[in-house]
Amino acid sequence: DLIGMSVFTGYLNKKYVDLSKKLKAKGYLIVWGNAHASLLPEQVLREPAIDFVVIGEGEETLVELAKNLGHKENYKNITGLGFKEQDGRLVINPRRNFGDMDEYLIDWSLINIEDYIVPYFSGKYKRTLMVVTSRGCPFNCQFCYNQIFNNRRWRAHSAEKLIANLKPVIAKYKIEAIRFLDDNFFVNKERAFTIARALNLPYWAEARVEFVDEKFVVNLKETKCQEIMFG
């Protein structure tokens, strides 16, 4: 009934629109989320093939939308949702408040994990798992979507709960390396290196240039860091 697309701003947007048109023609309702829909919700909703946008984090908004699908009178009560009235008027509801990150730990039993295990580091590690341990970033880079999407707020899974969540998956699926997809994995360096040491796998992560000093580099090497990306 409902197909969701997670869309960043970029050259692939036209392909997402083309795909939305094809799926809309088959009778599906289409919802876009992630950075592009959150930053430019009116622009996205003006595309006839797109019915809804989710602004900001989508876990709760998307569930509420699915539960109320077809009950158009309820859409105005779903925080974080943008939609179209029958007369074509665009409605952007207030944003939803951020929730506790530990409430959103992945239930790995609900997905086919093999679909998400990929080679990385030029194929050196065949079974790399991509993981998000935190959201947002407190810094002020003018080019970054975090200015609006996360209001420059950084929130993280507790190290203890995240480690407990990941260790059984790593063991069961013979994960060889981790790619941390956090916008800034090292906002709390002590937490980041606690996680890296506990998982004890080669990893990739993002940081800021001014984090780098001798102690930081020693910790990177000791925890098997393979690659750092600077925003």
DOVO-864753 format. One line per 5 residues: number of its first residue (from 1); their letters; for each residue x, y, z of N, C-alpha, C. Coordinates in pm, whole numbers. Example, Ala and Ser with C-alpha at 12.3 -4.5 7.8 and 13.67 -1.06 7.14 Angstrom:
% DOVO-864753
1	as	1319:-569:780:1230:-450:780:1320:-330:780; 1285:-225:708:1367:-106:714:1290:3:787
% end
This chain:
% DOVO-864753
1	dligm	82:-122:0:0:0:0:85:127:0; 198:122:73:282:241:92:427:204:66; 493:284:-16:635:261:-44:713:384:1; 816:363:82:898:471:134:1033:476:68; 1084:597:46:1216:616:-12:1297:711:75
6	svftg	1420:674:103:1511:754:184:1604:829:89; 1590:963:84:1649:1039:-25:1741:1150:27; 1867:1145:-16:1960:1256:2:1954:1346:-121; 1993:1470:-105:1996:1563:-217:2113:1528:-309; 2085:1519:-440:2193:1488:-531:2143:1443:-667
11	ylnkk	2235:1392:-745:2205:1360:-885:2106:1244:-899; 2090:1162:-794:1998:1049:-802:1852:1089:-783; 1827:1214:-743:1689:1255:-716:1596:1232:-834; 1644:1262:-954:1557:1242:-1072:1519:1095:-1086; 1612:1005:-1056:1580:862:-1065:1477:822:-960
16	yvdls	1489:884:-840:1388:857:-737:1250:906:-782; 1246:1021:-848:1119:1073:-899:1063:981:-1006; 1148:937:-1099:1104:847:-1204:1050:716:-1145; 1118:664:-1044:1072:541:-980:939:566:-908; 928:680:-842:803:713:-774:686:719:-872
21	kklka	710:777:-990:604:785:-1092:559:646:-1136; 654:556:-1157:620:421:-1202:541:345:-1095; 582:362:-969:512:293:-861:376:356:-834; 368:487:-847:239:556:-830:140:507:-934; 188:484:-1057:100:436:-1164:45:297:-1135
26	kgyli	114:222:-1049:66:90:-1011:-30:94:-892; -54:215:-840:-152:228:-734:-97:244:-594; 35:252:-581:94:268:-447:89:414:-402; 86:434:-271:111:564:-213:261:576:-186; 316:695:-204:461:715:-197:494:815:-87
31	vwgna	588:779:-1:637:870:102:789:881:90; 838:1006:91:982:1032:92:1025:1077:230; 1144:1037:269:1202:1081:395:1350:1108:379; 1417:1129:490:1559:1161:503:1586:1307:469; 1711:1339:437:1755:1479:436:1681:1564:333
36	hasll	1666:1516:210:1607:1602:107:1462:1636:140; 1384:1536:176:1244:1560:209:1229:1647:333; 1322:1634:427:1315:1710:551:1351:1857:531; 1448:1883:443:1494:2019:421:1407:2094:320; 1347:2022:226:1268:2084:120:1133:2013:105
41	peqvl	1052:2008:210:929:1928:204:827:1980:103; 815:2113:90:718:2166:-6:758:2131:-148; 887:2144:-178:935:2110:-313:903:1965:-347; 928:1877:-250:904:1734:-274:756:1707:-295; 670:1767:-212:527:1742:-223:466:1799:-350
46	repai	532:1897:-412:480:1950:-538:495:1850:-653; 577:1748:-633:587:1641:-733:460:1555:-724; 380:1545:-832:252:1475:-825:261:1330:-779; 375:1265:-803:386:1123:-770:410:1098:-621; 441:1202:-545:476:1184:-403:360:1232:-317
51	dfvvi	313:1144:-229:195:1173:-147:229:1232:-11; 341:1187:49:376:1227:184:526:1255:194; 562:1337:291:702:1346:334:707:1326:485; 814:1261:530:843:1252:673:959:1345:701; 939:1438:793:1037:1541:823:1110:1503:951
56	gegee	1243:1491:941:1322:1449:1056:1322:1298:1070; 1339:1251:1191:1348:1106:1215:1214:1039:1191; 1218:919:1133:1095:861:1082:1035:745:1158; 1103:694:1260:1054:571:1323:908:582:1369; 876:686:1442:741:699:1499:642:757:1398
61	tlvel	687:855:1322:598:917:1223:551:815:1120; 642:732:1072:606:635:969:509:531:1022; 528:488:1147:435:392:1206:295:453:1217; 289:579:1263:159:645:1275:92:661:1139; 172:695:1037:117:708:903:60:575:855
66	aknlg	134:467:874:88:336:830:-43:297:900; -53:327:1029:-174:293:1105:-296:376:1061; -271:496:1009:-380:586:970:-398:597:820; -332:511:745:-337:520:600:-482:511:551; -520:608:471:-657:612:421:-752:694:505
71	hkeny	-716:719:630:-797:803:718:-745:946:710; -780:1013:603:-716:1141:572:-741:1247:678; -852:1234:750:-881:1333:852:-782:1327:968; -706:1216:978:-610:1200:1087:-470:1249:1053; -443:1273:925:-307:1309:884:-258:1435:954
76	knitg	-351:1529:978:-310:1658:1039:-262:1641:1182; -289:1524:1242:-249:1499:1382:-117:1424:1394; -54:1391:1282:71:1313:1285:189:1409:1278; 256:1428:1390:371:1520:1390:483:1465:1303; 551:1556:1234:660:1517:1146:615:1479:1007
81	lgfke	486:1492:976:433:1451:845:398:1571:760; 426:1563:631:376:1657:532:289:1581:434; 180:1643:389:87:1574:299:11:1676:216; -76:1624:127:-156:1709:40:-304:1696:77; -373:1810:88:-518:1807:100:-578:1773:-36
86	qdgrl	-707:1736:-35:-770:1698:-161:-772:1812:-262; -772:1936:-214:-770:2050:-306:-630:2084:-354; -530:2001:-314:-392:2021:-357:-309:2106:-264; -373:2162:-160:-298:2245:-66:-198:2160:11; -78:2213:29:27:2141:101:17:2171:250
91	vinpr	28:2067:332:23:2081:477:152:2025:536; 221:2105:614:343:2061:682:316:2066:832; 304:1953:895:277:1947:1038:401:1985:1120; 384:2022:1247:500:2050:1333:593:1931:1342; 720:1959:1364:819:1851:1377:799:1774:1505
96	rnfgd	840:1649:1502:833:1562:1618:956:1583:1706; 938:1574:1837:1051:1583:1928:1140:1460:1914; 1270:1478:1938:1363:1366:1932:1336:1269:2046; 1352:1140:2018:1334:1037:2120:1467:988:2175; 1459:902:2274:1576:839:2335:1636:741:2235
101	mdeyl	1761:759:2200:1824:673:2100:1816:525:2134; 1828:490:2262:1826:348:2298:1691:282:2271; 1586:364:2251:1456:307:2212:1456:261:2066; 1556:306:1990:1560:276:1847:1672:179:1809; 1720:101:1904:1817:-3:1869:1754:-101:1772
106	idwsl	1829:-142:1672:1775:-231:1569:1744:-367:1627; 1627:-420:1592:1595:-560:1620:1641:-640:1497; 1762:-693:1507:1824:-759:1391:1747:-883:1346; 1663:-941:1432:1589:-1061:1395:1482:-1032:1289; 1450:-904:1268:1343:-869:1175:1392:-849:1031
111	inied	1523:-855:1011:1576:-834:875:1667:-949:834; 1689:-962:704:1786:-1057:652:1923:-988:652; 2000:-1014:755:2126:-942:775:2222:-964:658; 2216:-1080:595:2305:-1107:483:2290:-1004:371; 2171:-944:359:2151:-843:256:2233:-717:283
116	yivpy	2280:-700:407:2346:-577:447:2495:-597:479; 2545:-714:450:2687:-743:469:2757:-726:335; 2857:-637:330:2919:-602:202:3070:-603:217; 3142:-617:104:3289:-600:109:3322:-454:124; 3432:-426:193:3474:-287:207:3624:-281:222
121	fsgky	3679:-160:233:3824:-140:239:3891:-207:119; 3840:-172:-2:3892:-228:-128:3883:-380:-130; 3780:-433:-67:3758:-578:-68:3843:-654:31; 3922:-585:113:4008:-653:209:3926:-733:309; 3812:-676:349:3721:-744:442:3591:-771:368
126	krtlm	3559:-898:349:3443:-935:268:3312:-916:341; 3315:-924:475:3190:-921:551:3191:-799:645; 3157:-686:587:3154:-559:661:3009:-521:688; 2981:-485:812:2847:-445:852:2845:-294:876; 2746:-225:820:2731:-81:840:2639:-55:959
131	vvtsr	2683:32:1048:2615:54:1176:2607:203:1205; 2494:246:1262:2479:383:1311:2468:378:1463; 2560:444:1532:2560:442:1678:2513:574:1739; 2507:681:1655:2464:811:1705:2403:889:1589; 2334:998:1622:2275:1083:1520:2310:1228:1549
136	gcpfn	2334:1301:1440:2357:1443:1454:2502:1476:1484; 2525:1606:1504:2658:1658:1531:2642:1797:1590; 2715:1831:1697:2696:1959:1763:2772:2075:1698; 2851:2048:1596:2935:2151:1537:2857:2232:1433; 2922:2329:1372:2851:2434:1299:2896:2448:1154
141	cqfcy	2930:2339:1088:2970:2345:946:2854:2399:863; 2879:2504:789:2770:2571:719:2708:2487:608; 2784:2392:555:2733:2312:444:2646:2195:488; 2635:2170:620:2584:2041:667:2434:2042:693; 2369:1934:653:2225:1919:678:2190:1915:826
146	nqifn	2289:1884:912:2264:1876:1056:2217:2008:1115; 2248:2119:1049:2202:2249:1097:2051:2249:1120; 1978:2187:1029:1832:2186:1036:1778:2050:1077; 1831:1944:1017:1775:1811:1040:1783:1770:1187; 1899:1791:1247:1919:1753:1387:1934:1873:1482
151	nrrwr	1913:1994:1429:1927:2115:1510:2061:2120:1584; 2165:2070:1518:2301:2066:1577:2302:1988:1709; 2213:1896:1723:2207:1816:1846:2267:1678:1818; 2349:1631:1910:2409:1497:1899:2347:1405:2003; 2300:1290:1957:2240:1191:2047:2299:1055:2014
156	ahsae	2316:973:2114:2389:847:2091:2326:733:2169; 2339:612:2112:2311:491:2190:2413:482:2303; 2371:435:2417:2468:411:2523:2564:302:2477; 2690:318:2511:2791:220:2468:2754:80:2514; 2709:68:2638:2679:-64:2694:2569:-135:2616
161	klian	2459:-65:2587:2347:-128:2516:2382:-155:2370; 2456:-64:2309:2495:-85:2170:2585:-208:2156; 2682:-219:2244:2774:-334:2240:2697:-465:2258; 2604:-466:2354:2523:-586:2378:2436:-619:2257; 2391:-517:2185:2309:-536:2066:2388:-593:1950
166	lkpvi	2514:-551:1936:2593:-587:1819:2674:-716:1834; 2721:-744:1953:2812:-858:1969:2752:-991:1921; 2628:-1025:1954:2572:-1151:1903:2564:-1156:1751; 2535:-1041:1688:2528:-1035:1542:2665:-1058:1481; 2766:-993:1538:2903:-1009:1489:2948:-1154:1497
171	akyki	2916:-1219:1607:2957:-1359:1625:2879:-1452:1532; 2748:-1435:1526:2664:-1526:1446:2692:-1516:1297; 2716:-1393:1250:2730:-1372:1106:2874:-1352:1062; 2967:-1379:1153:3110:-1376:1119:3149:-1243:1053; 3109:-1134:1117:3141:-1000:1066:3291:-976:1082
176	eairf	3354:-926:975:3499:-904:974:3538:-759:1000; 3447:-664:975:3479:-522:991:3349:-445:1007; 3361:-322:1059:3246:-236:1083:3267:-103:1010; 3163:-53:949:3165:82:896:3064:165:976; 3114:252:1063:3028:338:1143:2980:454:1056
181	lddnf	2849:465:1037:2794:567:949:2751:694:1023; 2787:706:1149:2754:827:1226:2808:950:1155; 2737:1061:1166:2787:1187:1109:2918:1228:1174; 2934:1196:1302:3060:1225:1372:3073:1125:1486; 3136:1013:1459:3147:904:1555:3220:945:1681
186	fvnke	3309:1044:1671:3401:1075:1781:3362:1199:1861; 3235:1239:1857:3193:1354:1940:3231:1330:2086; 3202:1209:2134:3248:1166:2267:3356:1061:2243; 3480:1102:2249:3590:1013:2212:3597:891:2304; 3577:912:2432:3585:800:2527:3482:693:2492
191	rafti	3360:737:2463:3255:644:2423:3291:571:2294; 3339:646:2195:3372:587:2065:3478:479:2078; 3583:508:2153:3691:410:2165:3650:293:2255; 3558:316:2348:3503:204:2428:3429:106:2337; 3350:160:2245:3277:74:2151:3375:1:2059
196	araln	3471:74:2004:3567:13:1911:3647:-99:1978; 3688:-77:2103:3764:-180:2174:3678:-302:2205; 3554:-279:2243:3466:-390:2278:3432:-476:2156; 3410:-413:2042:3376:-489:1922:3501:-552:1860; 3616:-486:1878:3745:-544:1842:3752:-588:1696
201	lpywa	3707:-498:1608:3711:-526:1464:3772:-406:1392; 3833:-428:1276:3873:-315:1192:3751:-229:1160; 3769:-97:1151:3652:-12:1128:3687:115:1051; 3582:177:1001:3584:305:928:3492:398:1003; 3525:529:1013:3438:624:1082:3466:766:1035
206	earve	3377:859:1076:3393:1000:1043:3433:1079:1168; 3511:1187:1146:3558:1269:1256:3577:1412:1206; 3628:1497:1293:3664:1634:1255:3816:1650:1260; 3868:1734:1173:4013:1748:1162:4077:1789:1295; 4011:1881:1369:4075:1929:1492:4074:1827:1604
211	fvdek	4007:1712:1585:4015:1604:1685:4154:1539:1686; 4227:1555:1577:4348:1477:1559:4464:1536:1640; 4510:1459:1734:4635:1487:1804:4703:1352:1826; 4816:1354:1893:4894:1230:1906:4815:1122:1979; 4747:1159:2088:4670:1061:2165:4558:1001:2082
216	fvvnl	4490:1086:2005:4380:1039:1920:4429:938:1818; 4541:967:1754:4595:877:1652:4641:744:1713; 4702:751:1831:4740:627:1900:4617:541:1927; 4508:603:1972:4385:528:1998:4326:470:1870; 4333:546:1761:4285:493:1633:4360:367:1596
221	ketkc	4491:372:1607:4571:256:1568:4546:137:1660; 4538:163:1790:4516:54:1885:4380:-13:1866; 4282:62:1818:4148:5:1801:4121:-42:1658; 4224:-53:1577:4215:-112:1443:4141:-24:1343; 4143:107:1364:4080:196:1266:4153:184:1132
226	qeimf	4078:168:1023:4135:153:890:4131:281:810; 4028:364:837:4009:482:753:3923:583:828; 3959:711:815:3881:821:873:3837:913:759; 3711:957:766:3664:1057:671:3639:1187:747; 3694:1295:695:3672:1427:756:3567:1504:678
231	g	3468:1560:750:3366:1642:684:3426:1771:633
% end
